[in-house]
Amino acid sequence: MDDRLSYREKEALPDSMFGLPERREYPMPDAAHVRAAEAYFRYCPEDLRPRLARAILQRAKEFGVDVESPVILGYAKQ
């Protein structure tokens, strides 16, 4: 699956599919998008990183994605 969503596809996703639901950023409807969220994690505002890290790990577990980034794992513990 491609890790690009069209505007229409992104609009159709429920808030629960986003790493930051209140901002509707970091969509993770599948494994490819979990990996994309991991790759773009560095662009997340510092104060939102712990919450995004936990969301990435939660969605990764659902899709069987191994997250090995020490940065994401570290923020998830905060």
C-alpha positions as CSV (number, residue, x, y, z in Angstrom):
1,M,0.0,0.0,0.0
2,D,1.1,3.5,-0.8
3,D,1.8,5.8,2.2
4,R,0.1,8.7,0.5
5,L,-3.5,9.6,1.2
6,S,-5.6,11.8,-1.0
7,Y,-7.3,14.8,0.6
8,R,-10.6,13.0,0.3
9,E,-9.2,9.8,1.9
10,K,-7.7,11.7,4.8
11,E,-11.0,13.6,5.3
12,A,-12.9,10.3,5.5
13,L,-10.8,8.9,8.3
14,P,-12.1,9.1,11.8
15,D,-10.1,11.1,14.4
16,S,-9.0,7.9,16.1
17,M,-6.9,7.0,13.0
18,F,-4.6,10.0,13.6
19,G,-1.5,10.2,15.9
20,L,-2.6,13.7,16.9
21,P,-6.4,13.5,16.6
22,E,-7.2,17.0,17.7
23,R,-4.9,18.3,14.9
24,R,-5.8,15.5,12.4
25,E,-2.1,14.9,11.8
26,Y,-0.1,11.7,11.4
27,P,-2.8,9.5,9.9
28,M,-2.2,5.8,10.6
29,P,-4.9,3.7,9.0
30,D,-2.5,0.9,8.1
31,A,1.1,-0.4,8.5
32,A,2.5,1.8,5.8
33,H,1.2,4.9,7.5
34,V,2.5,3.8,10.9
35,R,6.0,3.6,9.3
36,A,5.4,7.0,7.7
37,A,4.4,8.5,11.0
38,E,7.6,7.1,12.5
39,A,9.7,8.6,9.7
40,Y,8.0,12.0,10.1
41,F,8.1,12.0,13.9
42,R,11.0,14.5,13.9
43,Y,8.6,17.2,12.5
44,C,6.2,16.9,15.5
45,P,6.2,19.8,17.9
46,E,8.3,19.0,21.0
47,D,5.4,19.2,23.4
48,L,3.3,16.7,21.4
49,R,6.0,14.1,20.9
50,P,5.3,11.9,23.9
51,R,1.6,11.6,22.9
52,L,2.5,10.9,19.3
53,A,5.1,8.4,20.3
54,R,2.6,6.5,22.4
55,A,0.0,6.6,19.5
56,I,2.6,5.3,17.0
57,L,3.5,2.4,19.4
58,Q,-0.2,1.6,19.9
59,R,-1.0,1.5,16.2
60,A,2.2,-0.4,15.4
61,K,1.2,-3.1,17.8
62,E,-2.2,-3.4,16.0
63,F,-0.6,-3.8,12.6
64,G,2.4,-5.9,13.7
65,V,5.0,-3.2,12.9
66,D,8.2,-3.2,14.9
67,V,9.2,0.2,16.1
68,E,12.9,0.2,17.0
69,S,13.6,4.0,17.0
70,P,15.2,4.8,20.4
71,V,13.8,8.4,20.0
72,I,10.2,7.2,19.7
73,L,10.6,4.6,22.4
74,G,12.2,7.2,24.7
75,Y,9.4,9.7,24.2
76,A,6.7,7.1,24.7
77,K,8.0,6.6,28.3
78,Q,7.5,10.3,29.2
